[in-house]
Amino acid sequence: MVFDNAEAPYTHARKTKSNVKYFVRPEDFVPYKDNRHKQSQLDNYADVLLVKTLRNQCERELQAKQQLHEDAQGWFFQDPDKMEVARKFETKSCNRLHKMGFT
């Protein structure tokens, strides 16, 4: 299962209840093809997997940002250039979680 953009061999498109596009291998979708309940379960699983993955990535992003901030502090003075890098460090996964309403 992959999210957002199809990449071989994950080409069968689906959307979760939270409107997130995801893709599965067509042969993996065969057992779900004629069963709406199983499709709904698959969609729910995709939502859970995405949130879990984003939370893990967000945690790593926040740790990296904190490390950059600590590196900018120094012993006697703050390095303004390094502090600016730390301040501007993007936390894309955290932002996505926030937009999805999970923070």
Stockholm file with secondary structure:
# STOCKHOLM 1.0

chainA/1-103         MVFDNAEAPYTHARKTKSNVKYFVRPEDFVPYKDNRHKQSQLDNYADVLLVKTLRNQCERELQAKQQLHEDAQGWFFQDPDKMEVARKFETKSCNRLHKMGFT
#=GR chainA/1-103 SS CEESSCBTTBCEEEECTTCCEEEECHHHHGGGTTCHHHHHHHHHHHHHHHHHHHHHHHHHHHHHHHHHHHHHHCSSSCCHHHHHHHHHCCCHHHHHHHHHTCC
#=GC SS_cons         CEESSCBTTBCEEEECTTCCEEEECHHHHGGGTTCHHHHHHHHHHHHHHHHHHHHHHHHHHHHHHHHHHHHHHCSSSCCHHHHHHHHHCCCHHHHHHHHHTCC
//
